[in-house]
Amino acid sequence: MSPQTPSEAALAELLVESLNLEDVTPSQIDPEAPLFNDGLGLDSIDALELALAISKRYGFQLRSDNEDNRRIFTSLRSLSAHIDANKPA
């Protein structure tokens, strides 16, 4: 497991809080592991809840019709990079 950056650690905390992941601590989330299916095991409902939490925390929308969502939501690292690139200054 590669270490989390500060941005990834903050996002991991938001992920665990907003999705009520009881058996997972933020530091246990591998930034390069898949968020869905075999990785963290999230589903489409989790993606919607996470997108809502991200919009509240970071101040921009993750649109459901974005063609890049598969890439954006691949891992904690890819999601964190997308947030860092798109959040308002």
C-alpha positions as CSV (number, residue, x, y, z in Angstrom):
1,M,0.0,0.0,0.0
2,S,1.4,3.4,-0.9
3,P,1.1,6.2,1.6
4,Q,-1.8,8.7,1.4
5,T,-1.1,12.3,0.6
6,P,-2.7,14.9,3.0
7,S,-5.4,15.5,0.4
8,E,-6.1,11.8,0.1
9,A,-6.2,11.4,3.9
10,A,-8.8,14.1,4.2
11,L,-10.9,12.6,1.4
12,A,-10.6,9.1,3.0
13,E,-11.9,10.6,6.2
14,L,-14.8,12.1,4.3
15,L,-15.5,8.8,2.6
16,V,-15.6,6.8,5.8
17,E,-17.8,9.4,7.6
18,S,-20.2,10.1,4.7
19,L,-20.7,6.4,3.9
20,N,-20.7,5.2,7.5
21,L,-18.0,2.6,6.8
22,E,-17.9,0.9,10.2
23,D,-15.2,-1.7,9.6
24,V,-12.8,0.7,7.8
25,T,-10.6,3.5,9.1
26,P,-9.5,6.2,6.7
27,S,-5.8,5.2,7.1
28,Q,-6.7,1.6,5.9
29,I,-7.8,2.8,2.5
30,D,-5.1,2.2,-0.1
31,P,-5.0,5.3,-2.3
32,E,-4.5,3.1,-5.4
33,A,-7.0,0.4,-4.7
34,P,-10.3,0.4,-6.5
35,L,-13.2,2.1,-4.7
36,F,-15.8,-0.2,-6.2
37,N,-16.3,-4.0,-6.6
38,D,-13.2,-5.9,-5.4
39,G,-11.6,-2.9,-3.8
40,L,-13.5,-1.0,-1.1
41,G,-16.7,-2.6,-2.3
42,L,-18.7,0.6,-2.9
43,D,-21.8,0.7,-5.1
44,S,-23.7,3.3,-7.2
45,I,-25.6,4.5,-4.2
46,D,-22.4,5.1,-2.3
47,A,-21.1,7.0,-5.3
48,L,-24.1,9.3,-5.2
49,E,-23.7,9.9,-1.4
50,L,-20.0,10.5,-1.8
51,A,-20.5,13.0,-4.7
52,L,-23.0,14.9,-2.5
53,A,-20.5,14.9,0.4
54,I,-17.7,16.1,-1.9
55,S,-19.9,19.0,-3.3
56,K,-20.7,20.1,0.3
57,R,-17.1,19.9,1.5
58,Y,-15.2,21.1,-1.6
59,G,-17.8,23.4,-3.2
60,F,-18.1,21.9,-6.7
61,Q,-20.4,19.4,-8.3
62,L,-19.4,15.9,-9.6
63,R,-21.9,15.5,-12.4
64,S,-23.5,12.0,-12.9
65,D,-23.4,12.5,-16.7
66,N,-19.6,13.2,-16.8
67,E,-18.0,10.7,-19.2
68,D,-14.9,10.6,-17.0
69,N,-16.7,9.4,-13.8
70,R,-15.3,5.8,-14.3
71,R,-11.8,7.2,-14.3
72,I,-12.4,9.8,-11.6
73,F,-13.9,7.3,-9.2
74,T,-11.4,4.6,-9.9
75,S,-9.5,5.0,-6.7
76,L,-9.0,7.4,-3.7
77,R,-5.9,8.8,-5.6
78,S,-7.8,9.6,-8.8
79,L,-10.7,11.1,-7.0
80,S,-8.4,13.2,-4.8
81,A,-6.5,14.4,-7.9
82,H,-9.8,15.4,-9.6
83,I,-11.0,17.3,-6.5
84,D,-7.6,19.1,-6.3
85,A,-7.8,20.1,-9.9
86,N,-11.4,21.3,-9.8
87,K,-12.1,22.8,-6.4
88,P,-12.5,26.6,-6.2
89,A,-9.4,28.4,-5.1
